[in-house]
Amino acid sequence: MKRLTVKVCGMREAENIRAVARLDVDWMGFIFYPASPRCVPEGDDARATVIRQCAKTKVGVFVNAGAEEMLEKAARYGLDYLQLHGHESPALCRTLQQAGCRVVKAFPVATAADLEPAAAYEPYAACFLFDTKCDTYGGSGKRFDWRTLDAYTGRTPFLLSGGLRPESAEELFRFRHPQWAGVDLNSGFETAPALKDVARLEQFIHQLRNKTNQETTI
């Protein structure tokens, strides 16, 4: 197995951002959706500086935002990827791509039919994110049936999201898909919204890295 990308999403608090950034994580996600309890507040220059200075790959998470807003946030916070979690069109993804942004397009999944729209985004997305389908835009804290992803035959790599928590490690060790690129960790590793349990994250990532490293060398 290749090295999995570990993304920790829903970061907001300065000291927690710094602590998580010291772990073996690859991407850190910052939510810019006002309805989310993990939303990064507007007008906080000190927090913006902390995010900008974070050495990890930075992902801005948006829901049905316009291109102008997302590009402004990308510049202000030094975002490396824009993650689109709403009903954004392939045309909007193309606009962002043409502006020099890398796009992560999220899809809520319950059945194989939910994977079909992904094909239209393949030319414009650097990565997909498959999350549990729910009444909100993610954040359910529940897992979907990963066997559904057998129906995904696209060539765009994806992150696995939805209900991942420390006890998910064994199931992840058994999961296989040629385009599986990593995991997205959020509420299952929190002590409160936007506040990550650094010790539990560190232990989980250590387990994940050790297991995948062992399999790579077999």
VENSULMO-V391942 format. One record per pair of residues at least 24 apart in sequence whose C-alpha atoms are under 6 Angstrom apart, sorted by the first residue. I is the first residue (numbers start at 1). GAP is how many residues later the second one is. If there is no record, write none. Layout:
BEGIN
((I:GAP) (I:GAP))
END
This chain:
BEGIN
((1:215) (4:177) (4:178) (5:177) (6:176) (6:177) (7:177) (8:176) (8:177) (8:178) (9:176) (9:177) (10:28) (10:184) (11:183) (12:28) (12:182) (26:30) (27:29) (27:30) (27:31) (28:30) (29:30) (29:31) (30:30) (30:31) (31:29) (31:30) (32:29) (32:30) (33:29) (33:30) (38:155) (38:156) (48:29) (52:25) (52:26) (64:24) (90:31) (93:31) (94:30) (102:24) (104:24) (106:24) (108:24) (108:25) (109:24) (112:36) (112:39) (127:29) (127:30) (127:31) (128:30) (129:29) (129:30) (130:30) (130:31) (131:30) (131:31) (132:30) (157:24) (159:24) (164:24) (166:38))
END
